[in-house]
């Protein structure tokens, strides 16, 4: 292309160009400095919604029996807890014998309650559950409790989910569903919720009173108790089958939400197949690490019960710690008192993301939530990774 | 145990921070790169939802060039830094749908290739061919001038501005000197560009709130030419893959990366010399710090009281205006692009092409539905599992529009806005997605404020304004970094926003700190 001749532009424009930086400097010099590290509205809102940490005090405790308790929490500094999406969880951070242990725990109150300054969490003591056992036995009124901000993706998404949700729930998996029901009653969520709540017997049912209150306040929530080990009036009997789901869904489109133990998912996956539900219409809450990895396909049997050496590099410092092949790597880090950030404990959130420098590991496909490039460059999520040999990993700072 | 010692500490592993870290490490220095998150990359990141991985920000990398003919950012990344990145070139500029100020409706797709674009514009708006030729010629001169300038940034005059070879510029880039800083639309009119053609060319940056009646010609010209000549690019492994490639190179060069590690203070001795960085794992000794941090935040919160910030710097960061912030909708559909009938990678949907009206709308929530969508699978078949599609819709704001929403209404506002955007998209294109969304994540300025810690959740640093142009910032690149041993880099820096600009800026700043190291 030959050089263009510009008629309208000439020397004055060159001078204008040349003076531009000086004009800028003049403008700067004429400015009265007013910002002194001001905090901006948007940043304040963001910090309220996504706090790194929330410090609570236990206001009261409700014992549901059978190792289940609900703790009503109020913020220590008097501010409101972070507003959340009904169905989300918080990570409890508890120091036990000098070691910081973290576990996700469901929020059982509704989001509207945060505006009244409170948030409830419900804890069920599980067999060999290190933190749940500690909480049930030790937490008392007035104690300080530290949690993360609200986390997790198990909530109603109006842009994706159908207007009718069938929630299948078992055991303490009912807590996020209770929160959703409360959110519907308070007007924070808008969908029809039919809950198929599986329990062994009538006496295992949690939150009967709370659900009754919700159903008095709104006709969008319906609770159906499904008893596997007994028969009772007004309750369904058996397991939560495709047939039962169909019975309550009717002919309308629906989304299936599942919240419960792994055994329930194993059963429900097959039922969802019968209903020909695609992934869009079948949402599962899955947190908590895989137990007994040796039962999964591809696990090399000889690794089971072994204890390996895990060399951990953190901010230029090195630690050598034992790593039990039967437990995920975050547990090893917690036992050694050097666990860094972690939240979901199910391989999904990526908060514990670390670099595997050397060593063989087992990563169950079911909980492999890594980014594509991380797989390629050798990064792991320790909460969903099991050592198969001595290994070296580089982890984020634990603060 | 003594403090750990480094030749240089880089705070913030965003694109500019990573680029600076690699540049300094490549000069044989011992470098520590810190990031407050457990993941490096800043905006250059991704996240997983269900069976999908979403690119957090990389729509189109501009001006990379091609193997054998890398343009400036490409030369730095691929030749100087030797990064191993799998690029994909996008064989189209953009499709845009809307009504021009003259009331005509256009639905056009601009191809890549300088001659192709010229011919396409003539076909859409007759009478555009000759002005387009002039525009492309001027644009090429801007690119060449900018390259020359970028390679000669080391001589400083007494007043702190860069010294340039004016005679060389007069001889080789006289048109550049004449039009570079003149408003884009004025230059277009002066070369006889038809008004409808101006509207269609303006769409590129209208969506980011740029006012073409004020914005310097060089900005649009550089970008437009680079896209036309070299094609926009993305990476096979999305932005996180790009980040991993940079970090991998940094480690090969002996660099250390500490994640989830916050720099609390940059510390000085009594004479104001930088002596270290206090982090939440303790003190790290160093005399040189590069912060991939907005300078306003760096000056007010990061530097301790021993390090004196000249008053002129507080004036500067007050004068500069906070730039663009985004609403992003990351959408995954359980249908393929073929099933959905999608053929285009980038579609601008301004509604109206009226730039002035769009600028007004960018200051409000209700009126702003001017969106752009990028559909990754059109270029990258590996962007999502077979039979699915991932796309990102973006709307930009020029003010803190989202700061007034309450915690309770926030979710509803996000959903309400996306429904409007989706309705417009479905009407404009006839592509129906509302019934096949499998995963969706909506990010607002709150989200970016949370992850990036930038003022008002801005992602594009300071607004490239008619008084605060890229060229005048570049001329003052050293004047704007007056503290010995401490520099800032990133989107709020001299080159402004964008992957190419921030990566190049990190490199610029690293070169300056290396000069200071050499004494």
Interface residues (C-beta under 8 A of the other chain):
Chain A: X1 X2 X3 X4 X6 X7 X8 X9 X10 X13 X14 X16 X17 X18 X20 X21 X23 X24 X25 X27 X28 X29 X31 X32 X33 X34 X35 X36 X37 X40 X41 X42 X43 X44 X45 X46 X47 X48 X49 X50 X83 X85 X111 X112 X114 X115 X153 X157 X158 X159 X160 X188 X278 X279 X280 X315 X316 X340 X341 X348 X350 X351 X352 X353 X369 X370 X371 X372 X373 X374 X376 X377 X396 X397 X398 X399
Chain B: X4 X38 X39 X46 X47 X48 X49 X50 X51 X53 X133 X134 X136 X137 X138 X140 X161 X166 X170 X174 X175 X177 X178 X179 X180 X181 X182 X187 X190 X191 X237 X238 X240 X241 X243 X244 X248 X256 X258 X259 X260 X261 X280 X281 X296 X297 X299 X300 X301 X311 X312 X314 X315 X316 X317 X318 X319 X325 X334 X400 X402 X403 X404 X405 X407 X408 X410 X411 X415 X418 X419 X422 X434 X436 X437 X438 X439 X440 X445 X446 X447 X449 X450 X453 X455 X456 X457 X467 X468 X469 X471 X472 X473 X475 X476 X479
